Amino acid sequence: MPDLAVVHGRSPSFYAVFDRKEDGDPGQTHYCPGCGHGILTKLLAEAIDALGIQDRTVLVSPVGCSVFGYEYLDVGNIQAAHGRAPAVATAVKRSRPDSIVISYQGDGDLAAIGTAEIIHAANRGEAITVIFVNNAIYGMTGGQMAPTTLVGERSTTTPWGRDPTVHGYPIRVCELLATLEAPVHIERVGLGSNRQIMAAARAVRRAIDNQVRGLGFSVVEVLSPCPTIWGLDPVEAQTFVRDTMPRTFPLGILRDRTATAVPRPPLPSPPDPAELPGILGLDGATAGTTGGRAGGPRHAGADHRIVAAGFGGQGVQVLGEVLAEAGLSAGYHVAWLPSYGPQMRSGTSNCHVRLCGGAVDSPLVSRPTALVALNQPSLRAFLPRMEPGTLVLFNADAVPPDGLPRGLRIGAVPATAIADRLGSPRAANMVMLGALLEATGMLAPGVVEATLQRMVTDPAWRDLDLAALRAGQRAARRALPATCLHRTAILGAPGPPGPGPRPS
């Protein structure tokens, strides 16, 4: 009897044993009998082997049955949030351009919550390969209608069948992407017969090879059976893919520019981290303060946590930005977290600012050391959160006589009236900032003045803001009680103006 040779076996790109599975037989996959994911994963592994790219490949798989890919494929694996695989793949490819990045997504992921992600990645022509598994249903989460569910097909959310007048029509993703200029290769294949599977294998390999050659964005949509959720046996499910689904999703190539496409030029290299202060205009601003970045001995242990609040149009966000930029110039680690409503004017507006001597663990300020309230609704809204000893500065002639928590260091600064006398009530935010600096000493006034010189390009507004800042300091010395003026050592020193103008 002649010796027998094995001519077909497990792909080297598969793990020998699926040890990452938390349950069941480590020699078997999670996929149901007849599931297209099992076939497609095999085709994907064979393409990786044929192209010799196993050590360069990164598979990005999000929520859904595609999430199991990391348990079976012995390549780099990254899990992404639902629908976000193209964005994650973009980041990986741009940061590691020599890698081969494959986004592996289902229809409930790519064509629903991920619609914007895939359209914009394709429109940019990102040099990634997208494998899109279309089984016309939400398979993992219980059989709800997907964007690709066929008209008339039943699901748990369309028990009487998909009705276009109620649910809309199935979304043809490949046709949508084919209207864009950037994609190089767009093709739809199926897994409904051996012949279709052979065509799918060629399409998957070609799409990945386009990336190996540096040609740009490729997507392969794969019509795939889901016997369990469809309620069909595997043979019936495969017949449905072969005969029924192509009536809605025609098979074929919708875009093929591989013969004429040229390799994409490499993206500019990112700057060296040592160059960032100069690029951001911070090298001169930090000179003479702490001797460089935050964490110097004069900032050791510092953690200033400020909440500024008012209504839209009062400049609350600008106050926070100026404070954060000045803190950065003085050598602090800084966070600025804005929050505001949709209204251009009169809506709520507040921001959280942290100036720390070490790393900022969270931009959210839950235990403020200071509250700057530019109107009474903001004062009332935030006062219950203040702990005893917190500094509270209120834009008014006097502190409200009632309803105030005990133990606060609270004082009134008539910032709007002061700013109005200077030329515009819109400068009240800088008056309050000046009062905050005077009360806390967290920054030398010169640092903030240098920041305003850099950020405010209109000379008239710049002069007004500087005058308001100084007026706020004077008002704090004159109007605030001694309990509000618990000064710490002045930190930082003014730096020369730098680039980066912003509107006031």
KEMAR-994808 format. One record per residue (C-alpha): residue in three letters; x, y, z. Coordinates in nm, 3 decimals. Layout:
N
PT/Ala/X/Y/Z
...
! end
This chain:
504
PT/Met/0.000/0.000/0.000
PT/Pro/0.156/0.333/-0.098
PT/Asp/0.239/0.587/0.169
PT/Leu/-0.034/0.844/0.223
PT/Ala/0.056/1.210/0.244
PT/Val/-0.159/1.475/0.410
PT/Val/-0.219/1.744/0.151
PT/His/-0.474/1.947/0.345
PT/Gly/-0.470/2.029/0.714
PT/Arg/-0.514/2.298/0.974
PT/Ser/-0.382/2.636/0.872
PT/Pro/-0.064/2.746/1.055
PT/Ser/-0.242/3.074/1.125
PT/Phe/-0.483/2.890/1.355
PT/Tyr/-0.387/2.809/1.712
PT/Ala/-0.312/2.439/1.747
PT/Val/-0.543/2.428/2.049
PT/Phe/-0.803/2.695/2.129
PT/Asp/-0.686/2.756/2.483
PT/Arg/-0.843/3.102/2.490
PT/Lys/-1.189/2.947/2.498
PT/Glu/-1.331/2.963/2.848
PT/Asp/-1.567/2.670/2.798
PT/Gly/-1.618/2.362/2.585
PT/Asp/-1.377/2.155/2.383
PT/Pro/-1.051/2.346/2.313
PT/Gly/-1.029/2.165/1.981
PT/Gln/-1.357/2.305/1.848
PT/Thr/-1.486/2.652/1.769
PT/His/-1.791/2.825/1.915
PT/Tyr/-1.956/2.845/1.576
PT/Cys/-2.286/2.666/1.517
PT/Pro/-2.299/2.384/1.258
PT/Gly/-2.329/2.545/0.916
PT/Cys/-2.231/2.893/1.039
PT/Gly/-2.054/3.101/0.777
PT/His/-1.806/3.238/1.031
PT/Gly/-1.633/2.901/1.052
PT/Ile/-1.590/2.888/0.674
PT/Leu/-1.482/3.249/0.646
PT/Thr/-1.232/3.226/0.932
PT/Lys/-1.072/2.934/0.749
PT/Leu/-1.054/3.133/0.424
PT/Leu/-0.900/3.423/0.612
PT/Ala/-0.634/3.202/0.770
PT/Glu/-0.549/3.043/0.434
PT/Ala/-0.505/3.387/0.274
PT/Ile/-0.273/3.495/0.556
PT/Asp/-0.068/3.178/0.510
PT/Ala/-0.049/3.212/0.132
PT/Leu/0.071/3.572/0.157
PT/Gly/0.321/3.494/0.436
PT/Ile/0.200/3.773/0.662
PT/Gln/0.107/3.595/0.986
PT/Asp/0.363/3.783/1.195
PT/Arg/0.250/4.118/1.050
PT/Thr/-0.127/4.069/1.070
PT/Val/-0.350/4.244/1.323
PT/Leu/-0.714/4.138/1.337
PT/Val/-0.959/4.394/1.474
PT/Ser/-1.290/4.237/1.576
PT/Pro/-1.576/4.409/1.761
PT/Val/-1.899/4.288/1.923
PT/Gly/-2.093/3.997/1.768
PT/Cys/-1.992/3.649/1.656
PT/Ser/-1.681/3.803/1.499
PT/Val/-1.557/3.864/1.853
PT/Phe/-1.443/3.499/1.868
PT/Gly/-1.171/3.557/1.610
PT/Tyr/-0.905/3.618/1.873
PT/Glu/-0.964/3.270/2.014
PT/Tyr/-0.876/3.098/1.688
PT/Leu/-0.642/3.308/1.473
PT/Asp/-0.278/3.317/1.585
PT/Val/-0.218/3.678/1.482
PT/Gly/-0.221/4.011/1.658
PT/Asn/-0.571/4.062/1.795
PT/Ile/-0.749/4.375/1.914
PT/Gln/-1.106/4.391/2.040
PT/Ala/-1.302/4.705/1.949
PT/Ala/-1.622/4.857/2.079
PT/His/-1.941/4.787/1.884
PT/Gly/-1.908/4.937/1.535
PT/Arg/-1.571/5.099/1.598
PT/Ala/-1.343/4.847/1.430
PT/Pro/-1.260/5.073/1.129
PT/Ala/-1.153/5.352/1.362
PT/Val/-0.936/5.117/1.567
PT/Ala/-0.794/4.964/1.249
PT/Thr/-0.712/5.313/1.121
PT/Ala/-0.518/5.389/1.438
PT/Val/-0.326/5.062/1.421
PT/Lys/-0.238/5.102/1.054
PT/Arg/-0.128/5.462/1.092
PT/Ser/0.083/5.389/1.398
PT/Arg/0.226/5.065/1.254
PT/Pro/0.219/5.112/0.875
PT/Asp/0.411/4.788/0.810
PT/Ser/0.136/4.581/0.971
PT/Ile/-0.148/4.418/0.777
PT/Val/-0.468/4.528/0.950
PT/Ile/-0.794/4.343/0.893
PT/Ser/-1.127/4.463/1.029
PT/Tyr/-1.362/4.165/1.068
PT/Gln/-1.723/4.275/1.126
PT/Gly/-2.083/4.155/1.109
PT/Asp/-2.378/4.339/0.960
PT/Gly/-2.538/4.430/1.291
PT/Asp/-2.206/4.594/1.375
PT/Leu/-2.077/4.750/1.053
PT/Ala/-2.409/4.845/0.891
PT/Ala/-2.583/4.973/1.207
PT/Ile/-2.391/5.146/1.485
PT/Gly/-2.074/5.139/1.273
PT/Thr/-2.215/5.302/0.957
PT/Ala/-2.032/5.630/1.004
PT/Glu/-1.708/5.453/1.092
PT/Ile/-1.698/5.243/0.775
PT/Ile/-1.808/5.524/0.542
PT/His/-1.546/5.768/0.665
PT/Ala/-1.266/5.508/0.673
PT/Ala/-1.352/5.419/0.313
PT/Asn/-1.379/5.783/0.213
PT/Arg/-1.030/5.848/0.349
PT/Gly/-0.903/5.544/0.163
PT/Glu/-0.746/5.401/0.478
PT/Ala/-0.499/5.127/0.385
PT/Ile/-0.691/4.851/0.566
PT/Thr/-0.889/4.544/0.462
PT/Val/-1.249/4.505/0.578
PT/Ile/-1.422/4.166/0.585
PT/Phe/-1.796/4.228/0.621
PT/Val/-2.007/3.926/0.723
PT/Asn/-2.369/3.976/0.613
PT/Asn/-2.609/3.716/0.753
PT/Ala/-2.906/3.955/0.751
PT/Ile/-2.973/3.925/1.125
PT/Tyr/-2.836/4.007/1.471
PT/Gly/-2.698/3.659/1.537
PT/Met/-2.537/3.680/1.880
PT/Thr/-2.792/3.896/2.064
PT/Gly/-3.116/3.711/1.990
PT/Gly/-3.218/3.752/1.629
PT/Gln/-3.330/4.112/1.603
PT/Met/-3.377/4.279/1.265
PT/Ala/-3.048/4.401/1.122
PT/Pro/-2.997/4.679/0.867
PT/Thr/-2.951/4.401/0.611
PT/Thr/-3.259/4.190/0.700
PT/Leu/-3.451/4.112/0.382
PT/Val/-3.794/4.258/0.312
PT/Gly/-4.056/4.023/0.453
PT/Glu/-3.812/3.829/0.671
PT/Arg/-3.918/3.772/1.029
PT/Ser/-3.705/3.848/1.330
PT/Thr/-3.764/3.894/1.702
PT/Thr/-3.826/4.265/1.638
PT/Thr/-4.019/4.214/1.312
PT/Pro/-4.243/3.915/1.395
PT/Trp/-4.467/3.988/1.094
PT/Gly/-4.175/4.044/0.861
PT/Arg/-3.972/4.347/0.762
PT/Asp/-4.205/4.613/0.623
PT/Pro/-4.026/4.883/0.420
PT/Thr/-4.287/5.143/0.511
PT/Val/-4.214/5.086/0.880
PT/His/-3.858/4.956/0.894
PT/Gly/-3.701/5.083/0.573
PT/Tyr/-3.522/4.876/0.312
PT/Pro/-3.210/4.658/0.354
PT/Ile/-2.892/4.865/0.333
PT/Arg/-2.656/4.771/0.052
PT/Val/-2.324/4.865/0.205
PT/Cys/-2.108/4.787/-0.098
PT/Glu/-2.324/5.003/-0.322
PT/Leu/-2.296/5.290/-0.072
PT/Leu/-1.918/5.261/-0.055
PT/Ala/-1.889/5.233/-0.433
PT/Thr/-2.009/5.594/-0.463
PT/Leu/-1.690/5.709/-0.290
PT/Glu/-1.372/5.795/-0.476
PT/Ala/-1.106/5.644/-0.250
PT/Pro/-1.177/5.268/-0.221
PT/Val/-0.962/5.045/-0.440
PT/His/-1.156/4.719/-0.429
PT/Ile/-1.519/4.649/-0.333
PT/Glu/-1.665/4.303/-0.386
PT/Arg/-1.961/4.097/-0.264
PT/Val/-1.936/3.719/-0.246
PT/Gly/-2.136/3.438/-0.087
PT/Leu/-2.095/3.111/0.101
PT/Gly/-2.399/2.939/-0.051
PT/Ser/-2.218/2.671/-0.252
PT/Asn/-1.872/2.532/-0.313
PT/Arg/-1.842/2.751/-0.619
PT/Gln/-1.932/3.062/-0.420
PT/Ile/-1.689/2.965/-0.144
PT/Met/-1.406/2.933/-0.395
PT/Ala/-1.488/3.283/-0.527
PT/Ala/-1.497/3.413/-0.169
PT/Ala/-1.151/3.267/-0.104
PT/Arg/-1.012/3.453/-0.406
PT/Ala/-1.181/3.778/-0.303
PT/Val/-1.050/3.763/0.055
PT/Arg/-0.697/3.692/-0.061
PT/Arg/-0.711/3.969/-0.320
PT/Ala/-0.837/4.225/-0.070
PT/Ile/-0.556/4.144/0.172
PT/Asp/-0.298/4.137/-0.106
PT/Asn/-0.405/4.491/-0.203
PT/Gln/-0.297/4.600/0.145
PT/Val/0.029/4.407/0.119
PT/Arg/0.094/4.601/-0.201
PT/Gly/0.004/4.928/-0.028
PT/Leu/-0.285/5.011/-0.261
PT/Gly/-0.542/5.134/-0.011
PT/Phe/-0.891/5.047/0.113
PT/Ser/-1.055/4.714/0.022
PT/Val/-1.379/4.560/0.146
PT/Val/-1.528/4.217/0.087
PT/Glu/-1.891/4.163/0.183
PT/Val/-1.966/3.796/0.245
PT/Leu/-2.325/3.667/0.238
PT/Ser/-2.320/3.410/0.516
PT/Pro/-2.563/3.150/0.660
PT/Cys/-2.686/3.169/1.020
PT/Pro/-2.880/2.842/1.059
PT/Thr/-2.952/2.870/1.433
PT/Ile/-3.108/3.216/1.431
PT/Trp/-3.277/3.167/1.095
PT/Gly/-3.438/2.846/1.225
PT/Leu/-3.311/2.641/0.930
PT/Asp/-3.093/2.334/0.907
PT/Pro/-2.742/2.395/0.765
PT/Val/-2.829/2.279/0.415
PT/Glu/-3.142/2.495/0.400
PT/Ala/-2.945/2.793/0.529
PT/Gln/-2.678/2.750/0.265
PT/Thr/-2.945/2.724/-0.004
PT/Phe/-3.100/3.049/0.122
PT/Val/-2.762/3.221/0.083
PT/Arg/-2.714/3.079/-0.265
PT/Asp/-3.060/3.142/-0.410
PT/Thr/-3.241/3.411/-0.208
PT/Met/-2.997/3.664/-0.061
PT/Pro/-2.835/3.758/-0.396
PT/Arg/-3.172/3.890/-0.517
PT/Thr/-3.130/4.174/-0.266
PT/Phe/-2.751/4.172/-0.250
PT/Pro/-2.617/4.090/-0.600
PT/Leu/-2.281/3.918/-0.605
PT/Gly/-1.989/4.060/-0.795
PT/Ile/-1.720/4.325/-0.808
PT/Leu/-1.847/4.680/-0.759
PT/Arg/-1.508/4.852/-0.768
PT/Asp/-1.173/4.730/-0.896
PT/Arg/-0.886/4.971/-0.936
PT/Thr/-0.611/4.733/-0.838
PT/Ala/-0.464/4.737/-1.190
PT/Thr/-0.428/5.116/-1.196
PT/Ala/-0.388/5.201/-0.828
PT/Val/-0.047/5.310/-0.710
PT/Pro/0.090/5.259/-0.358
PT/Arg/-0.027/5.526/-0.119
PT/Pro/0.245/5.768/-0.012
PT/Pro/0.360/5.720/0.347
PT/Leu/0.207/5.949/0.605
PT/Pro/0.432/6.211/0.764
PT/Ser/0.630/6.078/1.056
PT/Pro/0.506/6.196/1.396
PT/Pro/0.727/6.451/1.572
PT/Asp/0.971/6.343/1.835
PT/Pro/0.813/6.392/2.180
PT/Ala/1.102/6.621/2.273
PT/Glu/0.991/6.857/1.995
PT/Leu/0.632/6.890/2.115
PT/Pro/0.686/7.183/2.357
PT/Gly/0.838/7.387/2.077
PT/Ile/0.562/7.292/1.831
PT/Leu/0.297/7.388/2.086
PT/Gly/0.475/7.711/2.176
PT/Leu/0.543/7.595/2.530
PT/Asp/0.922/7.584/2.532
PT/Gly/0.968/7.954/2.598
PT/Ala/0.664/7.973/2.823
PT/Thr/0.799/7.714/3.063
PT/Ala/1.149/7.854/3.079
PT/Gly/1.232/8.003/3.415
PT/Thr/0.934/7.848/3.594
PT/Thr/0.992/7.490/3.700
PT/Gly/1.285/7.413/3.474
PT/Gly/1.068/7.216/3.232
PT/Arg/0.753/7.009/3.254
PT/Ala/0.530/6.958/3.549
PT/Gly/0.631/6.779/3.860
PT/Gly/0.912/7.012/3.964
PT/Pro/0.976/7.064/4.335
PT/Arg/0.778/7.390/4.349
PT/His/0.465/7.201/4.233
PT/Ala/0.513/6.888/4.442
PT/Gly/0.184/6.780/4.596
PT/Ala/-0.021/7.054/4.429
PT/Asp/-0.374/6.961/4.320
PT/His/-0.595/7.259/4.239
PT/Arg/-0.945/7.145/4.144
PT/Ile/-1.160/7.426/4.007
PT/Val/-1.519/7.432/3.885
PT/Ala/-1.631/7.740/3.689
PT/Ala/-2.001/7.772/3.611
PT/Gly/-2.247/8.019/3.460
PT/Phe/-2.463/8.047/3.152
PT/Gly/-2.366/8.042/2.785
PT/Gly/-2.219/8.371/2.675
PT/Gln/-2.052/8.455/3.007
PT/Gly/-1.717/8.316/2.895
PT/Val/-1.705/8.025/3.138
PT/Gln/-1.522/7.802/2.891
PT/Val/-1.274/8.076/2.802
PT/Leu/-1.201/8.125/3.172
PT/Gly/-1.126/7.755/3.201
PT/Glu/-0.913/7.749/2.885
PT/Val/-0.702/8.046/2.997
PT/Leu/-0.654/7.891/3.340
PT/Ala/-0.554/7.556/3.187
PT/Glu/-0.317/7.710/2.932
PT/Ala/-0.154/7.925/3.199
PT/Gly/-0.117/7.622/3.425
PT/Leu/0.051/7.435/3.141
PT/Ser/0.289/7.725/3.087
PT/Ala/0.372/7.728/3.457
PT/Gly/0.466/7.361/3.450
PT/Tyr/0.158/7.192/3.592
PT/His/-0.003/6.878/3.464
PT/Val/-0.338/7.007/3.340
PT/Ala/-0.690/6.889/3.253
PT/Trp/-0.979/7.099/3.122
PT/Leu/-1.323/6.935/3.089
PT/Pro/-1.597/7.152/2.931
PT/Ser/-1.970/7.091/2.968
PT/Tyr/-2.241/7.301/2.808
PT/Gly/-2.588/7.277/2.657
PT/Pro/-2.685/7.317/2.292
PT/Gln/-2.785/7.682/2.327
PT/Met/-2.551/7.950/2.193
PT/Arg/-2.659/8.184/2.474
PT/Ser/-2.828/8.152/2.814
PT/Gly/-2.790/7.774/2.842
PT/Thr/-2.598/7.612/3.124
PT/Ser/-2.221/7.610/3.095
PT/Asn/-1.951/7.484/3.328
PT/Cys/-1.602/7.341/3.314
PT/His/-1.366/7.148/3.537
PT/Val/-0.999/7.247/3.553
PT/Arg/-0.723/7.064/3.733
PT/Leu/-0.368/7.189/3.789
PT/Cys/-0.159/6.915/3.945
PT/Gly/0.201/6.869/4.044
PT/Gly/0.185/6.510/3.922
PT/Ala/-0.015/6.312/3.670
PT/Val/-0.386/6.397/3.649
PT/Asp/-0.581/6.085/3.736
PT/Ser/-0.915/6.219/3.611
PT/Pro/-1.033/6.540/3.442
PT/Leu/-1.357/6.520/3.638
PT/Val/-1.362/6.740/3.949
PT/Ser/-1.581/6.571/4.210
PT/Arg/-1.427/6.742/4.515
PT/Pro/-1.346/7.103/4.417
PT/Thr/-1.100/7.320/4.600
PT/Ala/-1.262/7.626/4.439
PT/Leu/-1.593/7.717/4.274
PT/Val/-1.627/8.022/4.049
PT/Ala/-2.000/8.093/4.000
PT/Leu/-2.088/8.364/3.749
PT/Asn/-2.461/8.359/3.822
PT/Gln/-2.693/8.258/4.104
PT/Pro/-2.844/7.946/3.941
PT/Ser/-2.492/7.806/3.905
PT/Leu/-2.413/7.895/4.265
PT/Arg/-2.724/7.714/4.387
PT/Ala/-2.659/7.416/4.162
PT/Phe/-2.302/7.354/4.274
PT/Leu/-2.304/7.465/4.638
PT/Pro/-2.445/7.133/4.769
PT/Arg/-2.139/6.957/4.626
PT/Met/-1.891/7.179/4.807
PT/Glu/-1.708/7.046/5.110
PT/Pro/-1.619/7.258/5.414
PT/Gly/-1.319/7.477/5.345
PT/Thr/-1.386/7.510/4.971
PT/Leu/-1.329/7.855/4.824
PT/Val/-1.643/7.994/4.655
PT/Leu/-1.632/8.313/4.448
PT/Phe/-1.971/8.453/4.345
PT/Asn/-2.034/8.716/4.078
PT/Ala/-2.251/8.957/4.279
PT/Asp/-2.243/9.257/4.510
PT/Ala/-2.311/9.039/4.812
PT/Val/-2.331/8.679/4.916
PT/Pro/-2.691/8.544/4.940
PT/Pro/-2.798/8.567/5.305
PT/Asp/-2.963/8.226/5.327
PT/Gly/-2.936/7.866/5.216
PT/Leu/-2.556/7.845/5.226
PT/Pro/-2.375/7.535/5.356
PT/Arg/-2.165/7.594/5.665
PT/Gly/-1.787/7.601/5.658
PT/Leu/-1.730/7.744/5.308
PT/Arg/-1.486/8.024/5.231
PT/Ile/-1.728/8.230/5.027
PT/Gly/-1.698/8.583/4.894
PT/Ala/-1.873/8.808/4.644
PT/Val/-1.700/8.988/4.357
PT/Pro/-1.919/9.224/4.147
PT/Ala/-1.747/9.108/3.831
PT/Thr/-2.015/9.209/3.580
PT/Ala/-2.036/9.560/3.718
PT/Ile/-1.657/9.597/3.721
PT/Ala/-1.628/9.468/3.364
PT/Asp/-1.907/9.700/3.249
PT/Arg/-1.718/10.000/3.386
PT/Leu/-1.406/9.883/3.202
PT/Gly/-1.589/9.867/2.868
PT/Ser/-1.790/9.543/2.836
PT/Pro/-1.970/9.310/3.078
PT/Arg/-1.838/9.021/2.867
PT/Ala/-1.504/9.061/3.045
PT/Ala/-1.658/8.953/3.377
PT/Asn/-1.497/8.612/3.332
PT/Met/-1.150/8.767/3.346
PT/Val/-1.247/8.968/3.654
PT/Met/-1.344/8.645/3.826
PT/Leu/-1.023/8.478/3.709
PT/Gly/-0.820/8.763/3.857
PT/Ala/-1.005/8.724/4.187
PT/Leu/-0.939/8.349/4.185
PT/Leu/-0.567/8.406/4.131
PT/Glu/-0.555/8.660/4.412
PT/Ala/-0.744/8.432/4.650
PT/Thr/-0.544/8.117/4.583
PT/Gly/-0.203/8.218/4.452
PT/Met/-0.201/7.906/4.236
PT/Leu/-0.044/8.101/3.948
PT/Ala/0.159/8.417/3.923
PT/Pro/-0.056/8.682/3.751
PT/Gly/0.221/8.736/3.499
PT/Val/0.183/8.379/3.372
PT/Val/-0.186/8.438/3.305
PT/Glu/-0.116/8.773/3.141
PT/Ala/0.137/8.611/2.910
PT/Thr/-0.121/8.343/2.826
PT/Leu/-0.380/8.608/2.737
PT/Gln/-0.123/8.784/2.519
PT/Arg/-0.080/8.458/2.332
PT/Met/-0.443/8.350/2.308
PT/Val/-0.630/8.674/2.237
PT/Thr/-0.545/8.818/1.897
PT/Asp/-0.776/9.120/1.893
PT/Pro/-0.580/9.406/2.056
PT/Ala/-0.890/9.574/2.196
PT/Trp/-1.016/9.257/2.360
PT/Arg/-0.668/9.167/2.479
PT/Asp/-0.628/9.502/2.652
PT/Leu/-0.976/9.472/2.804
PT/Asp/-0.909/9.120/2.932
PT/Leu/-0.579/9.224/3.087
PT/Ala/-0.744/9.523/3.256
PT/Ala/-1.026/9.299/3.382
PT/Leu/-0.778/9.045/3.518
PT/Arg/-0.598/9.314/3.720
PT/Ala/-0.927/9.468/3.834
PT/Gly/-1.035/9.128/3.963
PT/Gln/-0.719/9.101/4.168
PT/Arg/-0.780/9.444/4.322
PT/Ala/-1.144/9.362/4.389
PT/Ala/-1.044/9.041/4.567
PT/Arg/-0.805/9.224/4.797
PT/Arg/-1.069/9.487/4.868
PT/Ala/-1.391/9.290/4.886
PT/Leu/-1.314/8.936/4.995
PT/Pro/-1.305/8.846/5.364
PT/Ala/-0.978/8.732/5.512
PT/Thr/-1.104/8.372/5.519
PT/Cys/-1.105/8.373/5.137
PT/Leu/-0.748/8.492/5.103
PT/His/-0.561/8.187/5.222
PT/Arg/-0.269/8.250/4.992
PT/Thr/-0.020/7.983/4.901
PT/Ala/0.323/8.053/4.761
PT/Ile/0.306/8.213/4.417
PT/Leu/0.399/7.946/4.166
PT/Gly/0.544/8.006/3.823
PT/Ala/0.657/8.318/3.646
PT/Pro/0.548/8.491/3.329
PT/Gly/0.682/8.354/3.004
PT/Pro/0.711/8.527/2.670
PT/Pro/0.411/8.515/2.434
PT/Gly/0.402/8.221/2.198
PT/Pro/0.199/8.099/1.900
PT/Gly/-0.149/7.956/1.917
PT/Pro/-0.395/8.249/1.897
PT/Arg/-0.753/8.190/2.001
PT/Pro/-1.056/8.415/1.999
PT/Ser/-1.156/8.568/2.329
! end
